[in-house]
């Protein structure tokens, strides 16, 4: 991963703009926790955001956020993917600290009190969380 972040992906000079990792149906195994940590370290070192694929029905989002935060990733640089596929506000962390979540479409940011749509260019505008 470090080689691709420094020199380019698959013998090109194209550097990654985002890192992707995943927690699938097997959940947070020791191996997956290690991979999340490696991804977090690379993101910090190379100043890259992370998109973490999840299976929202398994509710691992909060654990993923904790692991990434423990490795020094600023939560505004992390998207826990497919979180928008559920409507459980407790799981989504509306009452918790700021979280950045994504479904398969728009990105949403919670400051702990309300939700804002985050546009593709990083611009913010108020919007209602879809119900």
C-alpha positions as CSV (number, residue, x, y, z in Angstrom):
1,X,0.0,0.0,0.0
2,X,2.8,2.4,0.9
3,X,4.5,1.8,-2.5
4,X,1.3,2.7,-4.4
5,X,0.7,5.8,-2.3
6,X,4.3,7.0,-2.9
7,X,5.0,5.8,-6.5
8,X,1.7,5.0,-8.2
9,X,-0.8,2.3,-8.7
10,X,0.2,-0.8,-10.7
11,X,3.4,0.5,-12.4
12,X,1.7,3.9,-13.3
13,X,2.4,7.3,-11.8
14,X,-1.2,7.6,-10.8
15,X,-1.5,8.2,-7.0
16,X,-4.6,7.2,-5.1
17,X,-7.0,9.9,-4.0
18,X,-8.8,7.7,-1.4
19,X,-8.2,4.4,0.4
20,X,-10.9,1.8,0.5
21,X,-11.3,-1.1,3.0
22,X,-14.2,-3.3,3.9
23,X,-15.9,-5.1,6.8
24,X,-18.1,-7.8,5.3
25,X,-20.4,-10.5,6.6
26,X,-17.5,-12.1,8.7
27,X,-17.4,-8.9,10.8
28,X,-14.5,-7.6,12.7
29,X,-12.2,-10.5,12.8
30,X,-8.6,-10.1,14.1
31,X,-7.4,-10.0,10.5
32,X,-9.9,-7.3,9.5
33,X,-9.1,-5.2,12.5
34,X,-5.4,-5.4,11.5
35,X,-6.3,-4.3,7.9
36,X,-8.3,-1.4,9.2
37,X,-5.3,-0.3,11.3
38,X,-3.0,-0.6,8.3
39,X,-5.4,1.4,6.2
40,X,-5.7,4.1,8.9
41,X,-1.9,4.4,9.2
42,X,-1.6,4.8,5.4
43,X,-4.4,7.4,5.4
44,X,-2.7,9.4,8.1
45,X,0.8,9.1,6.5
46,X,-0.3,10.0,3.0
47,X,-3.1,12.4,3.9
48,X,-5.9,10.4,2.2
49,X,-9.5,9.9,3.1
50,X,-11.0,6.5,3.7
51,X,-14.1,4.8,2.4
52,X,-15.0,1.7,4.5
53,X,-17.5,-0.6,2.9
54,X,-19.8,-2.2,5.5
55,X,-22.8,-4.5,5.8
56,X,-25.1,-2.1,7.6
57,X,-27.4,-4.8,9.0
58,X,-24.4,-6.0,11.1
59,X,-24.1,-2.5,12.7
60,X,-20.2,-2.4,12.8
61,X,-20.1,1.3,11.9
62,X,-19.4,2.6,15.4
63,X,-16.7,0.0,16.0
64,X,-15.1,1.0,12.7
65,X,-15.1,4.7,13.7
66,X,-13.5,3.8,17.0
67,X,-10.8,1.8,15.4
68,X,-10.0,4.5,12.9
69,X,-10.1,7.2,15.6
70,X,-7.8,5.1,17.8
71,X,-5.3,5.1,14.9
72,X,-5.4,8.9,14.6
73,X,-7.8,9.2,11.6
74,X,-9.9,12.4,11.8
75,X,-13.5,11.3,11.5
76,X,-14.2,13.9,8.9
77,X,-11.8,12.0,6.6
78,X,-13.7,8.7,7.0
79,X,-16.9,7.5,5.3
80,X,-18.6,4.4,6.7
81,X,-20.2,3.2,3.5
82,X,-23.8,2.0,3.2
83,X,-24.8,3.5,6.5
84,X,-27.6,5.3,4.7
85,X,-29.1,2.0,3.9
86,X,-30.6,1.8,7.4
87,X,-32.9,4.3,9.2
88,X,-31.9,3.4,12.8
89,X,-31.0,6.9,14.2
90,X,-29.3,5.4,17.2
91,X,-27.0,3.4,15.0
92,X,-26.4,6.4,12.7
93,X,-25.1,8.3,15.7
94,X,-27.3,11.3,15.6
95,X,-27.0,11.8,19.3
96,X,-23.3,10.9,19.3
97,X,-20.2,12.9,18.3
98,X,-19.8,14.0,14.7
99,X,-19.9,11.2,12.1
100,X,-19.6,11.0,8.4
101,X,-21.8,8.4,6.8
102,X,-22.7,7.4,3.3
103,X,-25.2,5.3,1.4
104,X,-24.7,4.5,-2.2
105,X,-25.5,8.1,-3.2
106,X,-25.0,11.4,-1.4
107,X,-22.8,11.9,1.7
108,X,-24.2,13.1,5.0
109,X,-22.5,14.7,7.9
110,X,-23.8,14.9,11.5
111,X,-22.5,17.4,13.9
112,X,-24.3,15.5,16.7
113,X,-27.5,17.6,16.4
114,X,-28.4,17.8,12.8
115,X,-27.6,16.4,9.4
116,X,-26.1,18.3,6.4
117,X,-25.7,17.1,2.8
118,X,-22.0,17.2,1.8
119,X,-21.7,17.9,-1.9
120,X,-19.2,16.2,-4.3
121,X,-16.8,19.1,-4.1
122,X,-16.9,19.2,-0.3
123,X,-19.4,22.1,-0.1
124,X,-22.1,21.9,2.5
125,X,-25.7,22.9,2.4
126,X,-28.5,22.2,4.9
127,X,-30.8,19.3,4.0
128,X,-33.1,17.0,5.8
129,X,-31.9,13.5,6.5
130,X,-33.9,11.1,4.3
131,X,-36.5,9.1,6.2
